[in-house]
Amino acid sequence: MIHCYKLGGYNIVLDSCSGSVHVVDEPAYDMIEQFESVEKEELIQSLCIKYAHRDDVTYEELVECYEQIIQLKNSGKLFSPDTFESMAGELKQRSVGVVKALCLHIAHTCNLNCSYCFASQGKYHGERALMSFEVGKKALEFLIENSGTRHNLEVDFFGGEPLMNFDVVKQLVAYARTRERECNKNFRFTLTTNGMLIDDDVIDFANKECVNVVLSLDGRKEIHDRFRVDYSGNGSWEKIVPKFQKLVSERSNKNYYMRGTFTHANPDFLNDIKAMLNLGFTELSMEPVVCSDDDPSALTPDDIKTVKKQYEQLAQLMLEKEKEGKPFTFYHYMLDLKDGPCVYKRISGCGSGTEYMAVTPTGELYPCHQFVGKEQFRLGTLAEGITNPSAQKQFADCNVYAKPECRDCWAKLYCSGGCAANSFNATGSVNGIYETGCELFRKRMECAIMLEVAKAEVI
């Protein structure tokens, strides 16, 4: 399967199954597009007519171009067959019973009252709660016991707002460090925070113990303060930005993400990216809101058109900043065309419900943070283990080839079938597709590939 598109002044041909990317001239682009549907002589003659005005496009050169396409096809770099489907189920099943990461819901409570919050202001449609040290300790032991031979184990302190239970966060990290030596494991911690409770103690801790921190900022002050407010309705921008700046500065401006959400209020999110750059932040992520269609924050069809154009303009801005010696990272454009995700990852996705689970303050297990509170997806508990194997089987069976709509999509081996939670919320099935998410993902991939092409040209 190939995907041909034009962006940034480049004619790009992606061979989906091999991952090969080709930058070609106009005649070659046209020839590749029609290669499988038009006979050789007819195709060459039609292109001779189309490019009759160009002295540099001759019949002989078009014949040579055709032969080069055949060579690329024979070498597996164009029109390569999809040979992954037969191994999809087997590869995914290998992950069942081996857990590599936990999302610890250290606090089901929050000090902000964001209207677009998927977690119901941190309560996850339940009661406010804080995880005890004992429950967190059991979670770490559960991870150790179920991690098999894996050495590196991932733990994300999540909420709600995890800093509302910071003492337990510190206790759990200290406990994990003692267990590392005893079990030959290496814990890598991430902290996700809205920033309201950051102080020097938090900064010192995060920069010593966390391989990554995710900091919630929606960009422009007026946009951020529209949604990210406290329970008195006051915006949080002025309180958190200086704290974020200090934290980032003291971790040498790396290993963090400024994570924002754009909604119907700001489909022109590039202005929020620019606002974050002006604040000195360079590791950025802006996510489209996911909510019901009747929610005031929901993106409209016109918004989607704006967002797709913004993605293109963002790519151009990144190229400009690269040339100026002021590069910045956008999470969704991080793409390794040479040593990218392995076959397993391309087929199986994030591993929610199998390799990755979320733990509630009371020790319940869910496939991921976005399923917490949805009782049908409750996998079990730390005390009892997996007691709902049928729910886990849905995720074990979930791969890109289990979704009929994905079969003919050129981006399927890049998105790996997309987010199971978004699929469920959109269709009622983890094997459905969230069409808006698919549309935006494909545009992001086109921009990310174009960026890599442009960088390679400079090199």
C-alpha positions as CSV (number, residue, x, y, z in Angstrom):
1,M,0.0,0.0,0.0
2,I,1.3,3.4,-0.9
3,H,0.3,6.9,0.1
4,C,1.1,9.8,-2.2
5,Y,0.8,13.4,-1.1
6,K,2.2,16.9,-1.6
7,L,3.3,19.1,1.3
8,G,5.9,21.7,2.0
9,G,7.0,21.8,-1.7
10,Y,7.8,18.0,-1.7
11,N,6.2,15.2,-3.7
12,I,6.2,12.4,-1.1
13,V,5.5,8.7,-1.6
14,L,5.2,6.5,1.4
15,D,5.3,2.8,1.1
16,S,3.2,1.9,4.2
17,C,4.3,-1.7,4.9
18,S,8.0,-1.2,4.4
19,G,8.1,2.3,5.8
20,S,10.1,3.5,2.9
21,V,9.7,7.2,2.0
22,H,10.5,8.5,-1.5
23,V,10.7,12.1,-2.5
24,V,10.2,12.3,-6.3
25,D,9.6,14.7,-9.1
26,E,6.2,15.4,-10.7
27,P,6.4,12.8,-13.5
28,A,7.6,10.0,-11.2
29,Y,4.8,11.0,-8.7
30,D,2.2,10.7,-11.4
31,M,3.6,7.4,-12.6
32,I,3.7,5.8,-9.1
33,E,0.1,7.0,-8.5
34,Q,-1.1,5.2,-11.6
35,F,1.4,2.3,-11.7
36,E,-0.9,-0.4,-10.6
37,S,-4.0,0.7,-12.4
38,V,-2.7,1.6,-15.9
39,E,-0.8,-0.5,-18.3
40,K,2.9,0.4,-19.0
41,E,2.7,1.8,-22.5
42,E,-0.6,3.6,-21.9
43,L,0.8,5.2,-18.8
44,I,4.0,6.3,-20.4
45,Q,2.2,7.7,-23.4
46,S,-0.3,9.7,-21.2
47,L,2.6,11.2,-19.3
48,C,4.4,12.1,-22.5
49,I,1.3,14.1,-23.5
50,K,1.0,15.7,-20.0
51,Y,4.6,16.8,-19.9
52,A,5.0,17.6,-23.6
53,H,5.8,21.2,-22.6
54,R,8.9,20.1,-20.7
55,D,12.1,19.4,-22.6
56,D,13.5,17.4,-19.7
57,V,10.7,14.7,-19.8
58,T,11.2,12.4,-22.7
59,Y,9.8,9.0,-23.6
60,E,13.1,7.4,-22.9
61,E,13.3,9.0,-19.5
62,L,9.8,7.9,-18.6
63,V,10.6,4.3,-19.6
64,E,13.7,4.5,-17.4
65,C,11.5,5.9,-14.5
66,Y,9.1,3.0,-15.0
67,E,12.0,0.5,-14.8
68,Q,13.2,2.1,-11.6
69,I,9.8,1.8,-10.0
70,I,9.9,-1.9,-10.9
71,Q,13.3,-2.2,-9.2
72,L,12.0,-0.5,-6.1
73,K,9.0,-2.8,-6.0
74,N,11.2,-5.9,-6.4
75,S,13.4,-4.7,-3.6
76,G,10.5,-4.3,-1.2
77,K,10.5,-0.5,-1.1
78,L,7.4,0.2,-3.2
79,F,4.1,-1.6,-3.3
80,S,5.4,-4.0,-0.6
81,P,2.9,-6.6,0.5
82,D,1.4,-6.6,4.0
83,T,2.9,-9.6,5.7
84,F,2.1,-8.7,9.3
85,E,-1.6,-9.7,9.6
86,S,-0.8,-13.4,10.2
87,M,1.4,-12.6,13.2
88,A,-0.9,-9.9,14.8
89,G,-2.8,-12.2,17.2
90,E,0.2,-14.2,18.2
91,L,2.3,-11.2,19.0
92,K,-0.4,-9.5,21.1
93,Q,-1.1,-12.7,23.1
94,R,2.6,-12.8,24.2
95,S,2.0,-9.6,26.2
96,V,-0.8,-11.1,28.3
97,G,0.5,-11.7,31.8
98,V,3.6,-9.6,31.5
99,V,3.1,-6.0,32.8
100,K,5.7,-3.4,32.1
101,A,3.9,-0.2,33.2
102,L,1.4,1.1,35.8
103,C,-0.5,4.4,36.0
104,L,-0.9,5.0,39.7
105,H,-4.0,7.1,40.4
106,I,-2.4,8.5,43.5
107,A,-5.2,11.0,43.9
108,H,-8.8,10.9,42.8
109,T,-9.2,14.5,43.6
110,C,-8.0,17.8,42.1
111,N,-7.6,21.4,43.0
112,L,-8.7,22.6,39.6
113,N,-12.2,22.4,38.1
114,C,-11.5,22.1,34.3
115,S,-14.8,21.7,32.4
116,Y,-13.4,19.5,29.7
117,C,-11.8,17.0,32.2
118,F,-12.5,13.4,31.0
119,A,-11.9,12.3,34.7
120,S,-14.8,14.3,36.1
121,Q,-12.5,16.8,37.9
122,G,-10.3,13.9,39.1
123,K,-13.1,11.9,40.8
124,Y,-13.5,9.5,37.8
125,H,-17.3,9.5,38.4
126,G,-16.8,8.2,42.0
127,E,-15.8,9.6,45.3
128,R,-12.7,11.7,46.0
129,A,-9.9,9.5,47.4
130,L,-6.2,9.4,48.0
131,M,-4.1,6.3,47.5
132,S,-2.5,5.0,50.8
133,F,1.1,4.0,51.0
134,E,0.0,0.4,51.5
135,V,-2.1,0.3,48.3
136,G,0.8,1.9,46.4
137,K,3.2,-0.5,47.8
138,K,1.0,-3.4,46.7
139,A,0.9,-1.9,43.2
140,L,4.6,-1.8,43.0
141,E,4.9,-5.4,44.1
142,F,2.2,-6.4,41.6
143,L,4.3,-4.8,38.9
144,I,7.4,-6.6,40.0
145,E,5.7,-9.9,40.3
146,N,4.0,-9.6,36.9
147,S,6.9,-8.1,34.9
148,G,8.6,-11.3,34.0
149,T,12.2,-10.8,32.8
150,R,11.7,-7.1,32.0
151,H,14.3,-4.9,33.7
152,N,12.9,-1.4,33.1
153,L,9.5,-0.8,34.7
154,E,7.4,2.4,34.2
155,V,5.2,4.1,36.8
156,D,3.3,7.3,36.2
157,F,2.0,9.2,39.2
158,F,-1.4,10.4,37.9
159,G,-4.6,11.9,39.1
160,G,-6.6,14.0,39.6
161,E,-3.7,16.0,40.9
162,P,-1.0,13.7,42.3
163,L,0.7,16.4,44.2
164,M,-2.3,16.5,46.5
165,N,-0.8,13.2,47.8
166,F,2.8,14.1,47.5
167,D,4.0,12.5,50.7
168,V,2.8,9.1,49.5
169,V,4.5,9.7,46.1
170,K,7.8,10.2,47.9
171,Q,7.3,7.2,50.1
172,L,6.6,5.0,47.1
173,V,9.6,6.1,45.2
174,A,11.8,5.5,48.2
175,Y,10.3,2.0,48.6
176,A,10.8,1.2,44.9
177,R,14.5,2.2,45.1
178,T,15.1,-0.3,47.8
179,R,13.3,-3.0,45.8
180,E,15.3,-2.3,42.6
181,R,18.5,-3.7,44.1
182,E,16.7,-6.7,45.5
183,C,14.8,-7.7,42.3
184,N,17.2,-6.5,39.6
185,K,14.6,-4.0,38.3
186,N,14.9,-0.3,37.3
187,F,11.9,1.9,38.0
188,R,11.3,4.9,35.8
189,F,8.9,7.4,37.2
190,T,6.8,10.1,35.5
191,L,4.8,12.8,37.2
192,T,1.8,14.5,35.6
193,T,0.7,17.7,37.3
194,N,-1.3,20.9,36.9
195,G,1.4,22.8,38.7
196,M,-0.6,24.4,41.4
197,L,1.3,22.7,44.3
198,I,4.8,22.8,42.8
199,D,7.3,24.2,45.2
200,D,11.1,23.8,45.7
201,D,10.6,20.4,47.3
202,V,8.6,19.1,44.4
203,I,11.1,20.5,41.9
204,D,14.0,18.9,43.7
205,F,12.2,15.6,43.9
206,A,10.9,15.6,40.3
207,N,14.3,16.5,38.9
208,K,16.0,13.8,40.9
209,E,13.6,10.9,40.6
210,C,11.4,11.4,37.5
211,V,12.6,10.6,34.0
212,N,9.8,12.7,32.7
213,V,7.3,15.3,33.9
214,V,4.1,16.2,32.1
215,L,3.0,19.8,32.9
216,S,-0.5,20.9,32.0
217,L,-0.6,24.3,30.2
218,D,-3.1,25.2,27.4
219,G,-0.9,28.0,26.0
220,R,-2.3,31.6,25.9
221,K,-3.4,33.0,29.2
222,E,-6.9,33.7,28.0
223,I,-7.3,30.2,26.6
224,H,-5.8,28.5,29.6
225,D,-7.8,30.5,32.1
226,R,-11.0,29.8,30.2
227,F,-11.0,26.2,31.3
228,R,-8.3,25.5,33.8
229,V,-9.8,27.3,36.8
230,D,-10.0,26.6,40.5
231,Y,-13.3,26.0,42.3
232,S,-13.8,29.7,42.7
233,G,-13.6,30.2,39.0
234,N,-10.1,31.8,39.1
235,G,-7.7,31.0,36.3
236,S,-4.4,29.2,37.1
237,W,-2.1,30.6,34.4
238,E,-0.3,33.2,36.5
239,K,0.2,30.8,39.4
240,I,1.7,27.9,37.5
241,V,3.8,29.4,34.7
242,P,6.6,30.7,37.0
243,K,6.7,27.4,38.7
244,F,6.9,25.5,35.4
245,Q,9.6,27.8,34.2
246,K,11.7,27.1,37.4
247,L,11.1,23.4,37.3
248,V,12.1,23.2,33.6
249,S,15.1,25.4,34.0
250,E,16.4,23.3,36.9
251,R,16.1,20.1,34.8
252,S,18.2,21.7,32.1
253,N,15.2,22.2,29.8
254,K,14.8,18.5,28.9
255,N,12.8,15.4,29.8
256,Y,9.5,17.2,30.2
257,Y,6.4,18.0,28.2
258,M,4.1,21.0,28.3
259,R,0.9,19.3,27.6
260,G,-2.1,21.3,26.4
261,T,-5.6,20.6,25.2
262,F,-7.2,22.5,22.3
263,T,-11.0,22.8,22.0
264,H,-13.6,24.7,20.0
265,A,-12.3,27.8,21.8
266,N,-8.9,27.5,20.2
267,P,-8.7,25.4,17.0
268,D,-6.0,28.0,16.1
269,F,-3.8,26.2,18.6
270,L,-0.6,27.2,16.8
271,N,-0.9,30.5,18.7
272,D,-0.8,28.6,21.9
273,I,2.3,26.8,20.8
274,K,3.9,30.2,20.1
275,A,2.8,31.4,23.5
276,M,4.6,28.4,25.1
277,L,7.7,29.0,23.1
278,N,7.7,32.7,24.2
279,L,7.6,31.5,27.8
280,G,10.8,29.5,27.1
281,F,9.3,26.0,26.8
282,T,10.5,23.8,23.9
283,E,9.1,20.3,24.6
284,L,5.5,20.7,23.6
285,S,2.3,18.7,23.1
286,M,-1.2,19.9,22.2
287,E,-3.9,17.3,22.2
288,P,-7.4,17.7,20.6
289,V,-10.2,17.5,23.1
290,V,-12.2,14.3,23.2
291,C,-15.7,14.8,24.3
292,S,-19.3,14.2,23.2
293,D,-20.5,16.1,20.1
294,D,-23.0,18.2,22.2
295,D,-20.3,19.4,24.5
296,P,-19.5,23.2,24.0
297,S,-15.8,22.3,23.9
298,A,-16.2,19.8,21.0
299,L,-14.4,20.4,17.8
300,T,-16.8,21.1,14.9
301,P,-16.2,20.1,11.2
302,D,-15.0,23.7,10.5
303,D,-12.7,23.4,13.5
304,I,-11.2,20.2,12.1
305,K,-10.4,22.0,8.8
306,T,-8.7,24.8,10.8
307,V,-6.7,22.3,12.9
308,K,-5.4,20.4,9.9
309,K,-4.2,23.7,8.4
310,Q,-2.6,24.6,11.8
311,Y,-0.7,21.3,11.7
312,E,0.8,22.2,8.4
313,Q,1.7,25.7,9.6
314,L,3.2,24.2,12.8
315,A,5.5,22.0,10.6
316,Q,6.7,25.1,8.7
317,L,7.3,26.9,12.0
318,M,9.4,24.0,13.2
319,L,11.5,24.1,10.1
320,E,12.0,27.8,10.5
321,K,13.1,27.5,14.1
322,E,15.4,24.6,13.2
323,K,17.1,26.8,10.6
324,E,17.4,29.6,13.2
325,G,19.1,27.3,15.6
326,K,16.1,27.4,18.0
327,P,14.5,23.9,17.5
328,F,11.6,22.7,19.5
329,T,9.8,19.4,19.9
330,F,6.2,18.6,19.2
331,Y,5.2,15.3,20.6
332,H,3.0,14.1,17.7
333,Y,5.8,14.9,15.2
334,M,8.4,12.7,16.9
335,L,9.1,10.1,14.2
336,D,12.1,7.9,13.5
337,L,12.0,6.8,9.9
338,K,15.2,4.7,10.2
339,D,14.8,2.8,13.5
340,G,11.1,3.4,14.3
341,P,8.8,1.2,16.3
342,C,9.2,-2.5,16.1
343,V,6.7,-4.8,14.3
344,Y,5.1,-5.7,17.6
345,K,4.5,-2.1,18.5
346,R,3.2,-1.2,15.0
347,I,0.6,-4.0,15.2
348,S,-0.4,-4.0,18.9
349,G,-0.4,-0.4,20.0
350,C,-0.1,0.9,23.5
351,G,-0.6,-2.4,25.4
352,S,-3.5,-1.1,27.5
353,G,-5.1,-3.9,29.5
354,T,-2.2,-6.3,28.9
355,E,1.2,-4.6,29.4
356,Y,-0.1,-1.4,30.9
357,M,-2.8,-0.9,33.6
358,A,-4.2,1.8,35.8
359,V,-4.5,1.4,39.6
360,T,-7.2,3.3,41.5
361,P,-6.7,4.6,45.1
362,T,-8.5,1.5,46.4
363,G,-6.4,-0.9,44.4
364,E,-8.7,-1.7,41.5
365,L,-7.2,-2.5,38.1
366,Y,-8.3,-1.0,34.8
367,P,-6.9,-1.2,31.3
368,C,-5.8,2.4,31.4
369,H,-6.6,5.7,33.0
370,Q,-9.3,6.6,30.5
371,F,-11.3,3.4,31.4
372,V,-11.2,4.0,35.2
373,G,-14.7,4.1,36.6
374,K,-16.2,2.1,33.7
375,E,-17.2,-1.0,35.7
376,Q,-17.4,-3.3,32.7
377,F,-13.7,-2.8,32.1
378,R,-12.6,-3.4,35.7
379,L,-10.0,-6.1,35.4
380,G,-9.7,-7.0,39.0
381,T,-7.8,-5.8,42.1
382,L,-4.3,-5.8,43.5
383,A,-5.4,-8.3,46.1
384,E,-7.1,-10.7,43.8
385,G,-5.3,-10.2,40.5
386,I,-7.2,-10.4,37.2
387,T,-10.7,-11.5,37.9
388,N,-12.4,-10.3,34.7
389,P,-10.5,-12.2,32.0
390,S,-13.2,-11.6,29.4
391,A,-12.5,-7.8,29.7
392,Q,-8.8,-8.4,29.4
393,K,-9.4,-10.6,26.4
394,Q,-11.0,-7.6,24.6
395,F,-7.7,-5.8,24.8
396,A,-5.6,-8.9,24.1
397,D,-7.6,-9.3,20.9
398,C,-7.4,-5.6,20.0
399,N,-4.9,-4.9,17.3
400,V,-4.8,-3.0,14.1
401,Y,-6.0,-6.0,12.1
402,A,-9.0,-6.5,14.3
403,K,-10.5,-3.2,13.0
404,P,-12.0,-3.6,9.6
405,E,-11.9,0.1,9.0
406,C,-8.2,0.1,9.4
407,R,-7.3,-2.4,6.8
408,D,-7.1,0.0,3.9
409,C,-5.7,2.9,5.8
410,W,-2.1,3.9,4.8
411,A,-1.4,5.1,8.4
412,K,-2.4,1.9,10.2
413,L,1.2,0.8,11.0
414,Y,1.9,4.2,12.5
415,C,-1.2,4.6,14.7
416,S,-1.4,0.8,15.5
417,G,-5.2,1.0,15.5
418,G,-5.4,4.2,17.6
419,C,-6.6,4.7,21.2
420,A,-8.9,2.0,22.5
421,A,-10.6,4.4,24.9
422,N,-11.4,6.9,22.1
423,S,-12.7,4.0,20.0
424,F,-15.0,2.9,22.8
425,N,-16.2,6.4,23.6
426,A,-17.0,7.0,19.9
427,T,-18.5,3.6,19.0
428,G,-19.1,1.6,22.1
429,S,-16.4,-0.9,21.1
430,V,-12.6,-1.0,21.7
431,N,-12.3,-2.3,18.2
432,G,-14.2,0.6,16.7
433,I,-12.6,3.7,15.3
434,Y,-12.8,7.4,16.3
435,E,-13.1,8.9,12.9
436,T,-12.1,12.5,13.9
437,G,-9.1,11.1,15.7
438,C,-8.1,9.1,12.6
439,E,-8.4,12.2,10.3
440,L,-6.2,14.3,12.6
441,F,-3.7,11.5,13.0
442,R,-3.2,11.1,9.3
443,K,-2.6,14.8,8.9
444,R,-0.1,14.8,11.7
445,M,1.7,11.9,10.1
446,E,1.9,13.6,6.8
447,C,3.4,16.7,8.5
448,A,5.8,14.6,10.6
449,I,7.1,12.7,7.5
450,M,7.5,16.0,5.6
451,L,9.5,17.4,8.5
452,E,11.9,14.4,8.4
453,V,12.3,14.8,4.6
454,A,13.1,18.5,5.0
455,K,15.7,17.8,7.7
456,A,17.3,15.1,5.7
457,E,17.6,17.5,2.7
458,V,19.4,20.0,4.9
459,I,21.8,17.3,6.2
